[in-house]
Amino acid sequence: MIERYLNIAREVIDLSLKQGAEQVSVSLANATSFQLEVRNQNIEALKEAGSSGIHVTLAKNQKRSTLSSNDFRLETLEPLIRSTLEALPLMGEDPFYTLPDPKLQGKAEIDLQFRDPNFEKMASNEKINELMLLEKEALSIDSRLQTEEISFSDSISYMVHGDSNGFLEGCSKTLCSLGVSMFAEDGGEETEGSSQSLNTGRKQSDGWYSSSRFRKDLESREDLARKAGERTLRKLGSVKPKSCEVPVVFSTEMAQSFLGSLASAMMGDNVFRKHSFLKDSLGETVANPEIRLSDEPLLPGKLGSRHYDNEGVKATPLMLIDQGKLLSFMCSTYSANKLDRQSTGHAGGISNLMLKPGSYSDEELIASIDNGLYLTGMSGQGVNLTTGDYSRGAQGLWIRKGKLAEPVSEFTIASTFPEMLKGISMIGSEVDERSTILTPAFRIDSMNISGS
Amino acid sequence: MPNPELKMKQSSFLDQVNGSTEATVGKVFEQQMGIDERVLDRLLNRALDQGGDFADLFFEYSLRHSVVMEEGIIKNSAVAIISGLGVRVVEGDQTGYAYSEDLNYDAMLHAAGTASAIAHSGQVKINEARRFNQQNVKNHYPVLKTISDLELTSKIGSSEGVILRDTRPMFRFNVHSIAQEGDQIQNGTAGVGGRVGLDFLESTDHPIEVGSKSAQEAILLLGAKQAPSGPMPVLLGPAQSGILLHEAVGHPLEADFNRKGTSAYSGRMGEKVASELCTIYDAGTVDHDRGALNFDDEGSLTGENVLIERGTLRGYMHDRISADYYKLNPTGNGRRESYAHYPLPRMTTTYLANGDTDPEDIIRSVKKGVYCASFSGGQVDISNGDFVFVPTTAWLVEDGRFSHPIKNFTLIGNGPDAMSKISMVGNDFAISEGIWTCGKDGQSVPVGVGLPTVLISEMTVGGM
């Protein structure tokens, strides 16, 4: 597969140059995936398919256009390339668009363990059986639990990137996931002043999933079922908290969400467009001195690892924030040209964004708070990277005297990125490996809660 | 603004899909690809040869153009061509699905075979030659000039012998602005669009209006103060505030959640779930709206469906599977993102019927509250009914008057609770500009919303 794609990339580059393009870059991808959903010991859906795409950028005289197609045949691509090149003179001249500096391109020399050697060894029937058992296990935890969905998916993907600089590389990756989503009726405790009487059908749902390049690294059936069950049941009887200002512990998943937004504000594309509250902060202290944030592309087996970025720039670790000081933005070739810097190998975004773990267990983070919030869910688009404002719908568990107490929902949390970054005073030690954002939970000293 | 020469140049890609819907789809699939009734028949037979109640084939050929202008130059233009076939086999509430982007016969037959694996009991008798009925439907989005950022051409053939063809234009024009004053920077964004052609942009002042609106929003926000915090009356301006309906009642009334029992509205048909001032519809028949569909993505005709009538729950939005489960007719809400996805119950254009109060009187009635005019989006938790939506332009209202613009907040409420607190409904109903995209289970589809001015007597405002 990779060989075939490398050949197509070569042919497309040659053809484009022959037709008059000065710079060409080509990306091809193919993924074969299998998805299965089970509910009430019944297969709800079984989906199997392969999909692919080619993406070509053509440039001449500092003008560029892109084309993409899911049909790789040269007889389809040839007229598309020709008409795209014909239309190029109509574009504006953009001196900042260039291919990467060839000296920065290349493949990092390391085995990143992209591919499970046993990937093809599990039959559909086994996957179905596993889900049936997983559902039974989850339902056996508590009689109040019902199934929303039990799911399995796996995929194998192939990617090739090449350009007219002469860069041409390919790789293949496997990925598999198991997920459990449960729900339970929530009679709820009638709270004063709220008109919950109309909401007689209230339920709570939650779940857990495991995701890994290697099937053997997926969490056990027992762990998945137990976590999904616990997370669903702990939401029952949730109440709306009073408006106040309190410390908040961001669970690992919420920490991922927060750091994901922060990473966007460090992307060169947002910086040169002035869409980032950090645009003028390079070299300044922007966070608590405890904070050390880096992008780590070369971690074997981790989901965001890569040998090179989407433009073929060789991947290297990059320190973003050290001792609270902002040291670098993440740049693609274009944003680097705009900001008069060098590409950091971030065409396509972060690889593995890593917050250096601290020494506290989640229990110790919670125990440090007399009255506050353990945040387990956020919703809505209330993140403004330009201004740094942060206001999100929230749910979680209230912390009373250092212990988790009643579940809370239907409120918002608000602050700003600068305040939050400076307020991260305690960092946990347990990292959630299921994401390209590798972070433990952390405590933020004060946030505004808007509730009843 | 894109220059006219560029438009003409790009339209050359579109020559192959110009013309009427029937002729267009016929040309792409039948003439160019050789997918005729015999092929449909064989593929359907293969899909059902393990059994199953129903099978359908969804062919798609789509062409998307986009042009980006930034810093005064046309920076990039992109064209994308996507084609493929999705094969679905349904048995009871089980779905087998496979797709192929390769539209040669063997690849399509392989996909049909893969989808058939779900079924194990033969309920459909395979005849040697299925007779197809070519169904013609009313076109809710005829287009004069077909250059747009998305051209979706679909054709559905089902085991029940129905063939439907559609050409679905989609156009979107967006402007993002930033305004700076001293250290302070604010964004503004505005857009228009719908199932329209380029004539839409040419025949009006839309580009200028959108540009001004986007710039004005950014400038307004430069002078905005922090929003208040806590429960208070919330005024929702016309059109865009329809997001409230989309999140608070729309998603929870999609029938798959109710079939599975996970929605806060499950099993509550005929019960009071909103204020008596609320009559809410979902309709795929709003001409040229972003949510419009002549028929849905499994071939059911769209219509104007009542969801809530004077506060009482009257209906869910169905796809075939949920309609079969509830023994009802499909409502035309079975939608999919593309051939690579199976249909799910989804909204089309969701709106609240007009009331009879002058919007000025509604604003005057509020002692202290917030007025929201435009939004960046929303989200809902189906099971407990909690939803958020995020205003971009809003004002504090004091003693019945706009006091000053406010920023940086989220509104949070609970579906049935918020809907019961709708205490006034204006007579200024409007459908939002066609800018909304709805995500569910990893599938994105274009949708519309509409609403007159509404007062919610109390809702939590999440400011600082």
HADDOCK unambig.tbl for C-alpha pairs under 7 A between the chains (distance, minus, plus):
assign (segid A and resid 43 and name CA) (segid B and resid 94 and name CA) 6.05 0.50 0.50
assign (segid A and resid 44 and name CA) (segid B and resid 93 and name CA) 6.35 0.50 0.50
assign (segid A and resid 44 and name CA) (segid B and resid 94 and name CA) 4.47 0.50 0.50
assign (segid A and resid 44 and name CA) (segid B and resid 95 and name CA) 6.01 0.50 0.50
assign (segid A and resid 45 and name CA) (segid B and resid 94 and name CA) 5.64 0.50 0.50
assign (segid A and resid 45 and name CA) (segid B and resid 95 and name CA) 4.56 0.50 0.50
assign (segid A and resid 45 and name CA) (segid B and resid 96 and name CA) 5.74 0.50 0.50
assign (segid A and resid 46 and name CA) (segid B and resid 95 and name CA) 6.37 0.50 0.50
assign (segid A and resid 46 and name CA) (segid B and resid 96 and name CA) 4.94 0.50 0.50
assign (segid A and resid 46 and name CA) (segid B and resid 97 and name CA) 6.15 0.50 0.50
assign (segid A and resid 46 and name CA) (segid B and resid 118 and name CA) 6.77 0.50 0.50
assign (segid A and resid 47 and name CA) (segid B and resid 96 and name CA) 5.93 0.50 0.50
assign (segid A and resid 47 and name CA) (segid B and resid 97 and name CA) 4.55 0.50 0.50
assign (segid A and resid 47 and name CA) (segid B and resid 98 and name CA) 5.57 0.50 0.50
assign (segid A and resid 48 and name CA) (segid B and resid 97 and name CA) 6.53 0.50 0.50
assign (segid A and resid 48 and name CA) (segid B and resid 98 and name CA) 5.10 0.50 0.50
assign (segid A and resid 49 and name CA) (segid B and resid 98 and name CA) 5.34 0.50 0.50
assign (segid A and resid 49 and name CA) (segid B and resid 99 and name CA) 5.53 0.50 0.50
assign (segid A and resid 49 and name CA) (segid B and resid 100 and name CA) 6.97 0.50 0.50
assign (segid A and resid 50 and name CA) (segid B and resid 100 and name CA) 6.98 0.50 0.50
assign (segid A and resid 51 and name CA) (segid B and resid 101 and name CA) 6.85 0.50 0.50
assign (segid A and resid 64 and name CA) (segid B and resid 76 and name CA) 5.91 0.50 0.50
assign (segid A and resid 65 and name CA) (segid B and resid 76 and name CA) 5.29 0.50 0.50
assign (segid A and resid 65 and name CA) (segid B and resid 77 and name CA) 4.96 0.50 0.50
assign (segid A and resid 65 and name CA) (segid B and resid 78 and name CA) 5.76 0.50 0.50
assign (segid A and resid 66 and name CA) (segid B and resid 77 and name CA) 6.26 0.50 0.50
assign (segid A and resid 66 and name CA) (segid B and resid 78 and name CA) 4.56 0.50 0.50
assign (segid A and resid 66 and name CA) (segid B and resid 79 and name CA) 6.53 0.50 0.50
assign (segid A and resid 67 and name CA) (segid B and resid 78 and name CA) 5.32 0.50 0.50
assign (segid A and resid 67 and name CA) (segid B and resid 79 and name CA) 4.74 0.50 0.50
assign (segid A and resid 67 and name CA) (segid B and resid 80 and name CA) 5.53 0.50 0.50
assign (segid A and resid 68 and name CA) (segid B and resid 79 and name CA) 6.32 0.50 0.50
assign (segid A and resid 68 and name CA) (segid B and resid 80 and name CA) 4.46 0.50 0.50
assign (segid A and resid 68 and name CA) (segid B and resid 81 and name CA) 6.34 0.50 0.50
assign (segid A and resid 69 and name CA) (segid B and resid 80 and name CA) 5.45 0.50 0.50
assign (segid A and resid 69 and name CA) (segid B and resid 81 and name CA) 4.69 0.50 0.50
assign (segid A and resid 69 and name CA) (segid B and resid 82 and name CA) 5.72 0.50 0.50
assign (segid A and resid 70 and name CA) (segid B and resid 81 and name CA) 6.85 0.50 0.50
assign (segid A and resid 70 and name CA) (segid B and resid 82 and name CA) 5.58 0.50 0.50
assign (segid A and resid 70 and name CA) (segid B and resid 83 and name CA) 6.99 0.50 0.50
assign (segid A and resid 70 and name CA) (segid B and resid 101 and name CA) 6.94 0.50 0.50
assign (segid A and resid 87 and name CA) (segid B and resid 9 and name CA) 6.45 0.50 0.50
assign (segid A and resid 90 and name CA) (segid B and resid 6 and name CA) 6.10 0.50 0.50
assign (segid A and resid 91 and name CA) (segid B and resid 74 and name CA) 5.35 0.50 0.50
assign (segid A and resid 91 and name CA) (segid B and resid 75 and name CA) 6.62 0.50 0.50
assign (segid A and resid 92 and name CA) (segid B and resid 73 and name CA) 4.87 0.50 0.50
assign (segid A and resid 92 and name CA) (segid B and resid 74 and name CA) 4.65 0.50 0.50
assign (segid A and resid 92 and name CA) (segid B and resid 75 and name CA) 5.88 0.50 0.50
assign (segid A and resid 94 and name CA) (segid B and resid 75 and name CA) 6.49 0.50 0.50
assign (segid A and resid 148 and name CA) (segid B and resid 260 and name CA) 6.92 0.50 0.50
assign (segid A and resid 148 and name CA) (segid B and resid 262 and name CA) 6.80 0.50 0.50
assign (segid A and resid 183 and name CA) (segid B and resid 262 and name CA) 6.87 0.50 0.50
assign (segid A and resid 195 and name CA) (segid B and resid 417 and name CA) 6.22 0.50 0.50
assign (segid A and resid 196 and name CA) (segid B and resid 417 and name CA) 6.59 0.50 0.50
assign (segid A and resid 198 and name CA) (segid B and resid 273 and name CA) 6.29 0.50 0.50
assign (segid A and resid 198 and name CA) (segid B and resid 416 and name CA) 6.04 0.50 0.50
assign (segid A and resid 198 and name CA) (segid B and resid 417 and name CA) 6.43 0.50 0.50
assign (segid A and resid 199 and name CA) (segid B and resid 416 and name CA) 5.78 0.50 0.50
assign (segid A and resid 199 and name CA) (segid B and resid 417 and name CA) 6.81 0.50 0.50
assign (segid A and resid 201 and name CA) (segid B and resid 264 and name CA) 4.58 0.50 0.50
assign (segid A and resid 201 and name CA) (segid B and resid 265 and name CA) 5.83 0.50 0.50
assign (segid A and resid 201 and name CA) (segid B and resid 266 and name CA) 6.62 0.50 0.50
assign (segid A and resid 202 and name CA) (segid B and resid 264 and name CA) 4.79 0.50 0.50
assign (segid A and resid 202 and name CA) (segid B and resid 383 and name CA) 6.40 0.50 0.50
assign (segid A and resid 202 and name CA) (segid B and resid 384 and name CA) 4.87 0.50 0.50
assign (segid A and resid 203 and name CA) (segid B and resid 264 and name CA) 6.16 0.50 0.50
assign (segid A and resid 203 and name CA) (segid B and resid 383 and name CA) 4.83 0.50 0.50
assign (segid A and resid 203 and name CA) (segid B and resid 384 and name CA) 4.88 0.50 0.50
assign (segid A and resid 204 and name CA) (segid B and resid 383 and name CA) 5.43 0.50 0.50
assign (segid A and resid 204 and name CA) (segid B and resid 384 and name CA) 5.51 0.50 0.50
assign (segid A and resid 205 and name CA) (segid B and resid 383 and name CA) 6.09 0.50 0.50
assign (segid A and resid 243 and name CA) (segid B and resid 230 and name CA) 6.42 0.50 0.50
assign (segid A and resid 379 and name CA) (segid B and resid 379 and name CA) 6.29 0.50 0.50
assign (segid A and resid 379 and name CA) (segid B and resid 388 and name CA) 6.82 0.50 0.50
assign (segid A and resid 380 and name CA) (segid B and resid 378 and name CA) 5.39 0.50 0.50
assign (segid A and resid 380 and name CA) (segid B and resid 379 and name CA) 5.47 0.50 0.50
assign (segid A and resid 380 and name CA) (segid B and resid 388 and name CA) 5.84 0.50 0.50
assign (segid A and resid 380 and name CA) (segid B and resid 389 and name CA) 6.31 0.50 0.50
assign (segid A and resid 380 and name CA) (segid B and resid 390 and name CA) 6.67 0.50 0.50
assign (segid A and resid 381 and name CA) (segid B and resid 376 and name CA) 6.83 0.50 0.50
assign (segid A and resid 381 and name CA) (segid B and resid 377 and name CA) 6.44 0.50 0.50
assign (segid A and resid 381 and name CA) (segid B and resid 378 and name CA) 6.90 0.50 0.50
assign (segid A and resid 381 and name CA) (segid B and resid 390 and name CA) 6.34 0.50 0.50
assign (segid A and resid 382 and name CA) (segid B and resid 390 and name CA) 6.14 0.50 0.50
assign (segid A and resid 382 and name CA) (segid B and resid 409 and name CA) 6.80 0.50 0.50
assign (segid A and resid 382 and name CA) (segid B and resid 410 and name CA) 6.24 0.50 0.50
assign (segid A and resid 386 and name CA) (segid B and resid 185 and name CA) 6.73 0.50 0.50
assign (segid A and resid 386 and name CA) (segid B and resid 186 and name CA) 6.60 0.50 0.50
assign (segid A and resid 387 and name CA) (segid B and resid 185 and name CA) 6.56 0.50 0.50
assign (segid A and resid 387 and name CA) (segid B and resid 186 and name CA) 6.66 0.50 0.50
assign (segid A and resid 389 and name CA) (segid B and resid 408 and name CA) 6.05 0.50 0.50
assign (segid A and resid 391 and name CA) (segid B and resid 408 and name CA) 6.49 0.50 0.50
assign (segid A and resid 391 and name CA) (segid B and resid 409 and name CA) 5.49 0.50 0.50
assign (segid A and resid 391 and name CA) (segid B and resid 410 and name CA) 5.91 0.50 0.50
assign (segid A and resid 391 and name CA) (segid B and resid 462 and name CA) 6.84 0.50 0.50
assign (segid A and resid 392 and name CA) (segid B and resid 410 and name CA) 6.13 0.50 0.50
assign (segid A and resid 393 and name CA) (segid B and resid 388 and name CA) 6.01 0.50 0.50
assign (segid A and resid 393 and name CA) (segid B and resid 410 and name CA) 6.79 0.50 0.50
assign (segid A and resid 393 and name CA) (segid B and resid 412 and name CA) 6.29 0.50 0.50
assign (segid A and resid 410 and name CA) (segid B and resid 386 and name CA) 6.02 0.50 0.50
assign (segid A and resid 410 and name CA) (segid B and resid 412 and name CA) 6.14 0.50 0.50
assign (segid A and resid 410 and name CA) (segid B and resid 413 and name CA) 6.14 0.50 0.50
assign (segid A and resid 411 and name CA) (segid B and resid 412 and name CA) 6.31 0.50 0.50
assign (segid A and resid 412 and name CA) (segid B and resid 412 and name CA) 6.97 0.50 0.50
assign (segid A and resid 412 and name CA) (segid B and resid 462 and name CA) 5.24 0.50 0.50
assign (segid A and resid 413 and name CA) (segid B and resid 462 and name CA) 6.96 0.50 0.50
assign (segid A and resid 414 and name CA) (segid B and resid 462 and name CA) 7.00 0.50 0.50
assign (segid A and resid 414 and name CA) (segid B and resid 463 and name CA) 6.50 0.50 0.50
assign (segid A and resid 414 and name CA) (segid B and resid 464 and name CA) 5.92 0.50 0.50
assign (segid A and resid 415 and name CA) (segid B and resid 464 and name CA) 6.72 0.50 0.50
assign (segid A and resid 448 and name CA) (segid B and resid 464 and name CA) 6.02 0.50 0.50
assign (segid A and resid 450 and name CA) (segid B and resid 229 and name CA) 5.67 0.50 0.50
assign (segid A and resid 450 and name CA) (segid B and resid 230 and name CA) 5.19 0.50 0.50
assign (segid A and resid 450 and name CA) (segid B and resid 461 and name CA) 6.97 0.50 0.50
assign (segid A and resid 450 and name CA) (segid B and resid 462 and name CA) 5.14 0.50 0.50
assign (segid A and resid 451 and name CA) (segid B and resid 230 and name CA) 5.72 0.50 0.50
assign (segid A and resid 451 and name CA) (segid B and resid 460 and name CA) 6.25 0.50 0.50
assign (segid A and resid 452 and name CA) (segid B and resid 230 and name CA) 6.17 0.50 0.50
assign (segid A and resid 452 and name CA) (segid B and resid 231 and name CA) 5.97 0.50 0.50
